[in-house]
Amino acid sequence: MNKNNASKSAVIVGASLSGLMSAIALARAGLQVTLLERAGAKPRSGAVLQVDSGDMDRTVTAQVLRKLASGGVRSVEAWSSVESRLYAEAEANPGIDLHYDIGVHAVDQDKKSAWVVTDIGKTFHGDILIGADGHRSTVRRHVAPHKPNATFAGYLIWVALVDEKDIPEEHRPTLNAPKVAMPDGIGDFLLGSIVAGTDDSYAPGHRRLGWAWYDNTRNDLLRRHGCVEGNVVRHSLNAADIPEQTLIELAKQASVRWPEPWLAAILQSIRTRNLIGTPIAEYVPDTLVKGRIAIVGDAAHVLTPISASGFNASLQDAAALADCVAEGMQGTSEEEALLEYESKRLKTVRQIVQSGQSFSRSFGR
């Protein structure tokens, strides 16, 4: 812990993975962190994440975050497992004050501090303010008012996570099956993952199967349901809102496109409405910082999941942010510390987003 930062504070908007990692890293750097999340405290859903790119970790902070998030396992992981580990760490840290069910109405700053005004009129101040509030970031509108929105990439992915015990035994993957699969199909694109069960077991019958089906044929459906307006993604298509006819079509298409065990997992998800349609957005940042306010994770850069780099980019953001703050945020140098963070991350994250745009241009448009 950096004792020079003991009297410094940060407000973080958004307590998903990037917000939790940023909070943990900044608290380790000695700051008092207030973490605000508009959703409730109950566990949130998610598919799977690639968490095994530890060779990217050039700093102790990044290594610590990787170990906390992954549990030391080098593999794909269920999103919920990663979140639960980070949440437990944040809850146990006396330097982090975590608030749920708090929506952010606006952010602003002056020469002495930055602050959040909530949707019920409460104000939270900090020496710095970090936006980790996702692809529809409120904080990004302050940092980059000239470019406030991520844009629709032209396709969606259907995602789900299925308990292995819920599919027929004859269709379950073998014990030594690869943990990541990209099966050959007819049209579209599928990514399958085998992850540990909720008991962290990889024993047959205890595992979970995650699947992500890239679909460029249902943009009209997204627009009819308000998921996409113009070129801006507004929200995902939740299971309850998926038309029955769409589910029937998906089941028919899956039956001729995908092999087992992914077919069984997809059909189980369709039967139980355990799936979500996520319109893919992209955002190439021009800036990550404005004064005392910075953005990280999906608030800073939104990339196609095909790159498998979203989690790693968020982790590196959090580590770089905390390291720059620990080194430079003394006296009145908060803004300089954040500019150093931007200098370390902007070029890299722009390249990461752009590397996936060639896929989006060919598949989505």
C-alpha distance (Angstrom), angle and dihedral (degrees) to the residues before:
residue distance angle dihedral
M1 . . .
N2 3.79 . .
K3 3.82 106.0 .
N4 3.81 90.7 -164.6
N5 3.81 87.9 69.8
A6 3.80 95.2 47.8
S7 3.80 93.4 111.0
K8 3.81 94.7 42.8
S9 3.77 124.5 100.6
A10 3.79 139.9 -162.4
V11 3.78 133.2 -162.5
I12 3.80 115.2 -152.2
V13 3.79 121.5 -164.1
G14 3.80 111.2 -151.1
A15 3.81 128.6 32.4
S16 3.76 100.9 -152.3
L17 3.81 118.9 113.5
S18 3.82 98.0 -63.6
G19 3.80 92.0 45.0
L20 3.79 93.2 48.3
M21 3.81 92.3 48.0
S22 3.80 91.8 47.2
A23 3.79 91.2 49.1
I24 3.81 92.7 49.5
A25 3.80 92.6 46.9
L26 3.81 94.7 46.8
A27 3.80 92.2 46.3
R28 3.81 88.6 51.9
A29 3.81 86.9 53.0
G30 3.80 88.7 57.7
L31 3.79 103.3 -99.3
Q32 3.78 125.5 133.3
V33 3.80 104.2 -122.8
T34 3.79 129.4 -156.1
L35 3.81 109.9 -164.1
L36 3.81 118.3 -163.9
E37 3.81 125.3 -166.8
R38 3.80 126.3 -179.7
A39 3.82 93.9 -154.5
G40 3.78 125.4 73.0
A41 3.78 126.0 -94.7
K42 3.80 95.4 -103.7
P43 3.82 115.7 111.5
R44 3.77 113.8 -87.4
S45 3.77 128.2 -138.0
G46 3.75 125.9 -110.0
A47 3.74 140.4 150.0
V48 3.80 123.2 -123.9
L49 3.80 135.3 -49.0
Q50 3.76 136.0 -152.6
V51 3.82 103.2 -124.9
D52 3.79 102.6 159.1
S53 3.82 103.4 89.6
G54 3.78 94.1 107.0
D55 3.79 90.2 143.7
M56 3.83 85.7 77.9
D57 3.81 92.3 63.1
R58 3.79 108.1 103.2
T59 3.81 96.9 161.4
V60 3.78 136.3 56.9
T61 3.81 89.9 -120.4
A62 3.80 92.1 57.1
Q63 3.80 91.0 46.8
V64 3.80 91.5 51.5
L65 3.80 92.5 49.3
R66 3.81 91.5 48.0
K67 3.78 92.3 52.0
L68 3.81 92.2 47.7
A69 3.80 93.8 47.5
S70 3.79 98.4 42.8
G71 3.77 100.2 35.7
G72 3.79 85.8 -129.3
V73 3.80 92.7 -65.1
R74 3.81 117.1 130.7
S75 3.79 102.6 -147.3
V76 3.75 145.1 76.8
E77 3.77 111.1 -58.9
A78 3.78 138.3 -161.6
W79 3.80 109.5 -100.2
S80 3.81 89.9 -130.2
S81 3.82 91.9 55.1
V82 3.80 91.8 53.4
E83 3.79 91.7 46.7
S84 3.80 93.4 49.4
R85 3.80 92.1 53.3
L86 3.80 93.2 48.7
Y87 3.80 92.1 43.9
A88 3.82 91.4 52.5
E89 3.80 90.4 50.8
A90 3.81 92.7 48.4
E91 3.81 92.7 47.2
A92 3.79 91.1 51.5
N93 3.81 94.6 49.1
P94 3.83 112.5 94.2
G95 3.80 89.2 -156.0
I96 3.81 92.5 65.4
D97 3.81 123.6 75.0
L98 3.81 106.8 -166.7
H99 3.82 121.5 -160.7
Y100 3.81 125.3 -176.0
D101 3.82 130.6 -167.9
I102 3.81 92.1 36.1
G103 3.78 117.6 130.4
V104 3.79 119.9 -160.9
H105 3.79 117.6 -129.1
A106 3.81 99.4 179.0
V107 3.80 144.7 -17.2
D108 3.79 129.1 -146.4
Q109 3.79 142.9 157.9
D110 3.78 145.7 -159.6
K111 3.80 134.4 -169.2
K112 3.81 92.9 -71.2
S113 3.82 107.1 39.0
A114 3.77 148.9 -12.3
W115 3.78 124.8 -123.5
V116 3.77 148.6 -171.8
V117 3.79 124.8 -136.5
T118 3.80 110.2 -155.5
D119 3.77 127.0 -144.7
I120 3.81 89.4 -101.9
G121 3.81 93.0 51.6
K122 3.81 99.5 -101.7
T123 3.82 117.1 139.2
F124 3.81 127.5 -145.9
H125 3.82 118.6 -167.3
G126 3.80 130.5 -160.8
D127 3.78 140.2 164.3
I128 3.80 85.9 -114.7
L129 3.79 133.3 15.6
I130 3.80 123.6 -149.0
G131 3.80 124.8 -161.2
A132 3.79 111.5 -146.9
D133 3.78 92.9 152.0
G134 3.78 101.6 125.8
H135 3.78 136.5 -113.9
R136 3.83 92.9 -38.2
S137 3.80 91.1 51.1
T138 3.79 120.0 176.4
V139 3.79 90.1 -164.0
R140 3.82 91.6 55.1
R141 3.81 88.7 62.0
H142 3.79 88.1 63.2
V143 3.79 96.2 42.4
A144 3.81 96.2 43.0
P145 3.83 109.0 18.2
H146 3.80 89.4 161.3
K147 3.81 90.3 60.5
P148 3.79 108.7 24.3
N149 3.81 103.0 151.4
A150 3.77 138.3 67.4
T151 3.81 110.2 -137.2
F152 3.79 133.0 -130.1
A153 3.81 112.9 -97.7
G154 3.81 93.9 -153.7
Y155 3.81 102.3 -103.9
L156 3.78 144.7 57.2
I157 3.78 136.2 -138.0
W158 3.76 123.9 -135.9
V159 3.81 107.4 -143.5
A160 3.78 135.3 -175.9
L161 3.78 142.8 154.2
V162 3.80 116.6 -140.0
D163 3.80 130.7 -167.2
E164 3.79 108.3 -120.5
K165 3.80 90.9 -136.8
D166 3.81 89.0 64.6
I167 3.80 95.3 64.1
P168 3.82 125.1 70.8
E169 3.79 112.9 -81.6
E170 3.78 92.5 -125.8
H171 3.80 90.2 60.1
R172 3.80 98.2 47.9
P173 3.82 118.7 112.5
T174 3.78 118.7 -101.7
L175 3.79 120.0 -103.1
N176 3.82 91.6 -104.2
A177 3.80 96.8 42.3
P178 3.84 114.5 134.8
K179 3.80 112.2 -93.1
V180 3.80 91.4 -134.2
A181 3.80 124.3 43.7
M182 3.79 135.5 177.7
P183 3.81 101.3 -170.2
D184 3.77 121.4 -159.1
G185 3.78 111.0 -109.6
I186 3.77 141.4 161.5
G187 3.79 107.6 -89.0
D188 3.78 128.5 -26.1
F189 3.79 121.0 41.8
L190 3.81 134.2 -94.1
L191 3.78 132.0 -160.9
G192 3.80 117.6 -167.9
S193 3.80 128.6 -170.8
I194 3.80 134.7 -173.7
V195 3.80 111.7 -148.2
A196 3.77 136.2 172.9
G197 3.77 119.8 -82.6
T198 3.77 124.2 -109.5
D199 3.82 86.3 -87.2
D200 3.85 89.1 56.4
S201 3.80 89.5 -113.6
Y202 3.81 125.8 141.0
A203 3.80 91.7 -168.4
P204 3.84 114.0 129.8
G205 3.78 109.6 -88.4
H206 3.79 92.7 22.4
R207 3.81 99.5 70.7
R208 3.79 128.9 93.3
L209 3.78 128.9 -131.9
G210 3.78 118.1 -142.0
W211 3.77 120.6 -166.5
A212 3.80 135.3 -176.9
W213 3.80 118.9 -167.3
Y214 3.80 115.0 -165.7
D215 3.81 109.7 -144.7
N216 3.82 126.3 -177.5
T217 3.82 96.5 173.4
R218 3.80 102.3 77.9
N219 3.78 106.2 61.2
D220 3.82 90.4 119.0
L221 3.81 88.7 56.7
L222 3.79 90.5 52.5
R223 3.78 91.6 50.9
R224 3.81 93.7 46.9
H225 3.78 90.1 55.1
G226 3.81 94.4 45.1
C227 3.79 93.2 -113.8
V228 3.80 88.8 126.2
E229 3.80 124.6 30.2
G230 3.78 116.4 -175.6
N231 3.78 103.1 -40.0
V232 3.83 95.5 -30.9
V233 3.81 125.3 99.7
R234 3.79 109.9 -134.5
H235 3.79 103.9 176.4
S236 3.80 145.3 -31.1
L237 3.79 125.8 -87.9
N238 3.79 103.4 -106.3
A239 3.78 121.9 -146.3
A240 3.80 95.2 -107.7
D241 3.81 91.1 55.0
I242 3.80 97.7 50.4
P243 3.83 107.7 110.1
E244 3.80 115.2 -117.1
Q245 3.79 89.9 -124.7
T246 3.80 90.1 56.8
L247 3.80 90.6 53.2
I248 3.81 90.3 50.1
E249 3.80 90.5 50.9
L250 3.79 92.3 47.9
A251 3.79 91.8 51.2
K252 3.80 91.6 50.6
Q253 3.80 93.0 47.1
A254 3.80 92.9 46.5
S255 3.80 91.3 51.4
V256 3.79 91.8 62.2
R257 3.80 99.1 32.9
W258 3.77 111.1 43.6
P259 3.82 133.6 55.6
E260 3.77 127.7 -141.8
P261 2.96 138.5 -48.8
W262 3.80 88.1 26.5
L263 3.78 94.2 52.2
A264 3.81 91.4 55.3
A265 3.81 90.8 47.3
I266 3.81 92.5 49.6
L267 3.80 94.0 46.8
Q268 3.82 90.6 48.6
S269 3.81 89.6 51.7
I270 3.81 91.4 49.5
R271 3.81 93.6 47.4
T272 3.80 91.9 51.7
R273 3.84 96.7 35.2
N274 3.78 87.6 -121.2
L275 3.80 97.4 147.7
I276 3.76 140.1 85.3
G277 3.80 132.7 -151.5
T278 3.79 111.2 -135.7
P279 3.83 118.4 -167.8
I280 3.78 108.0 -141.3
A281 3.80 117.1 -122.6
E282 3.79 129.4 -171.9
Y283 3.78 132.1 -158.4
V284 3.81 127.6 -178.3
P285 3.82 107.1 -166.2
D286 3.78 125.8 -137.1
T287 3.79 92.7 -170.8
L288 3.80 138.4 9.5
V289 3.79 100.0 -167.7
K290 3.77 141.5 50.9
G291 3.78 113.8 178.3
R292 3.80 108.9 -60.8
I293 3.79 93.9 -7.5
A294 3.81 126.7 86.5
I295 3.80 136.8 171.2
V296 3.80 129.9 -137.8
G297 3.81 138.0 -179.8
D298 3.79 118.2 4.2
A299 3.79 90.2 -10.6
A300 3.80 87.1 63.8
H301 3.81 102.5 35.0
V302 3.79 132.4 5.2
L303 3.77 117.4 -160.5
T304 3.77 135.8 176.8
P305 3.82 113.7 -92.8
I306 3.81 88.3 -126.6
S307 3.81 86.5 80.5
A308 3.84 91.4 60.6
S309 3.81 86.0 -149.3
G310 3.79 105.2 106.3
F311 3.79 97.6 97.2
N312 3.78 93.6 42.6
A313 3.80 92.0 49.4
S314 3.81 90.3 51.6
L315 3.79 91.6 48.7
Q316 3.81 92.0 50.9
D317 3.82 89.7 47.8
A318 3.80 91.5 54.4
A319 3.80 93.3 45.9
A320 3.81 94.7 47.0
L321 3.80 91.7 45.8
A322 3.79 93.6 52.3
D323 3.79 94.0 43.6
C324 3.81 92.4 50.8
V325 3.79 91.2 47.2
A326 3.81 91.9 47.8
E327 3.80 91.4 51.0
G328 3.77 100.7 39.6
M329 3.78 114.0 20.2
Q330 3.78 102.0 97.6
G331 3.79 127.4 122.8
T332 3.81 106.7 -12.5
S333 3.82 96.9 -24.9
E334 3.80 98.5 110.4
E335 3.79 92.8 115.1
E336 3.79 92.5 49.0
A337 3.80 90.5 51.6
L338 3.79 91.6 53.0
L339 3.80 92.4 46.5
E340 3.80 88.1 54.3
Y341 3.82 88.3 53.3
E342 3.80 89.2 52.2
S343 3.80 91.9 49.3
K344 3.81 90.1 53.5
R345 3.81 97.1 46.9
L346 3.82 113.1 25.0
K347 3.79 100.2 78.5
T348 3.81 92.4 42.2
V349 3.79 96.9 50.2
R350 3.79 92.3 45.0
Q351 3.79 88.8 56.0
I352 3.81 92.3 47.4
V353 3.81 92.7 54.0
Q354 3.79 92.9 43.6
S355 3.81 91.6 50.4
G356 3.80 89.7 64.3
Q357 3.78 96.0 44.0
S358 3.80 93.5 80.0
F359 3.82 88.2 63.6
S360 3.79 91.1 47.6
R361 3.80 92.5 49.1
S362 3.80 91.9 52.6
F363 3.80 98.8 37.4
G364 3.78 104.6 30.4
R365 3.77 102.6 35.7
